[in-house]
Amino acid sequence: MSGSPAAALTTVEKRVLYVAIVASFMAFLDGSVVNLALPAISRELGGGLVVQQWVVDAYLLTLGALILVAGSLSDQFGRVRVLQWGLAGFTVTSVLCGLAWNGESLIVARGLQGIAGALLVPSSLALIVTVFSGPAQSAAIGKWSAWTSGAIVAAPVLGGISVDVFTWRVIFFLNIIPAAAVWPALRRLRALDRGRAPGARIDAAGTALAVIGLGGVVYAFIERGTRGWGSPQVWLPLVLGLAALGAFLLHEHRTPAPMMPLRLFAIRNFGWGNAATLVIYGALNLGFFVLGLYLQQVAGLGATAAGLALLPSTLLLLLLSARVGTLSGRYGPRWFMTAGPLLCAAGFLMMLGIDLPLDYFGQVLPGLVVFGVGLAVTVAPLTAAILGAVDPEESGIGSAVNNAVARIAGLVTIAFAGLITGPVITTAGLHGTAAVTAGLFIAGAAASAVGIRNPPPAPDPDGTGPGGTSPGGTDPGGRAA
């Protein structure tokens, strides 16, 4: 296993990185690839903003709720085996999405796609944590973070081209290509699986409570736009959802085999890192969901032009994340995780100057460049800090919890979008969204500055170098001393 980022990767390491990036990229891509296709989907299938929100949130709902179970499955049955299940299911459900005949069938297919997607992410990242070590692990996580986070921002380009040149349905059929490409490499990694853990159990009750809780809350906030808070079809699901979430936390505290071990949040970097993840990824999903719709529905850009307009952030993320991951492994993640979200916030505050007629190079591009640098500074250190805080044996569930938090954050903020923008996207609604997005990024920076602690320098090979406990009172994993 590589210990230095400069060391040549072995064949197994290259294969693991390739599989992990492609599998996770597919799952993340389909969370936001439809954003710029939403107007076209609405024109063909109907339903307005509510259907547009559900096409995104049905996927994020099942992905966010079931990714926790997938983390346990990964640790119990083997990362590669679970990846194979997820990849096969994701391919089939993608085809179902592409064949949808109305809004309801597409929403159902997207929910099923999210179930399969939940199997891909924690197993992918757990493979990296298992195979790589030391600074090479930070560099590998940096590359993984660049591609997977870049999927959120780059997805509009693929979605836009598909809509303008072909049809929105092509977005889903394209998933067959990477699935087929990665399958042979995945099969060659089966030797890395160690078999089922003794006494393995699946937290079925926790799964049901998580789905009911998240589904009830999200349904209430989306339907509020058309029915109002006074409707029993809004407040009743909200109350039921909140009650289920409370029962979920109580159940997870008491059950001997939780799908989300609450004890992990007592580990300083894990707990604070997930708090930062919640607001940072909530901001990322909210900001680009509304901005993508604005560029088409208000500014009048075509789907491809809108996708290309958002591309600079992705390019910066891909160019800088691996390098930032290496620097974070050397100097610690704390100040990267503080400075990065502040730059992201500054980028969205710069978008408060957007108005009609749209001046892309004067009003949009500068903010996207600042945002892209900030996102590149944030994502790899954030992931490395959280996974570095848990034991390698629990990397699957640790990755699952963090990715569930990120997906749930996007799920909730997109459900809230209508409260900020109103039923129709306007310039004033975009400005309000940009301000809220910036505020969330600032909250993420504050959580990182206050809560994250850098691990101490690793001991020298002869054992005489620096080591021990850091001044912040944490051990190398960020655990409370």
Secondary structure, 3 states (H helix, E strand, C coil): CCCCCCCCCCHHHHHHHHHHHHHHHHHHHHHHCCHHHHHHHHHHHCCHHHHHHHHHHHHHHHHHHHHHHHHHHHHHHCHHHHHHHHHHHHHHHHHHHHCCCCHHHHHHHHHHHHHHHHHHHHHHHHHHHHHCCHHHHHHHHHHHHHHHHHHHHHHHHHHHHHHHHCCCCHHHHCCHHHHHHHHHHHHCCHHHCCCCCCCCCCCHHHHHHHHHHHHHHHHHHHHHHHHCCCCHHHHHHHHHHHHHHHHHHHHHHHCCCCCCCHHHHHCHHHHHHHHHHHHHHHHHHHHHHHHHHHHHHCCCCCHHHHHHHCHHHHHHHHHHHHHHHHHHHHHCCHHHHHHHHHHHHHHHHHHHHCCCCCCHHHHHHHHHHHHHHHHHHHHHHHHHHHHCCCCHHHHHHHHHHHHHHHHHHHHHHHHHHHHHHCCCCCHHHHHHHHHHHHHHHHHHHHHHHHHCCCCCCCCCCCCCCCCCCCCCCECCCCCEC
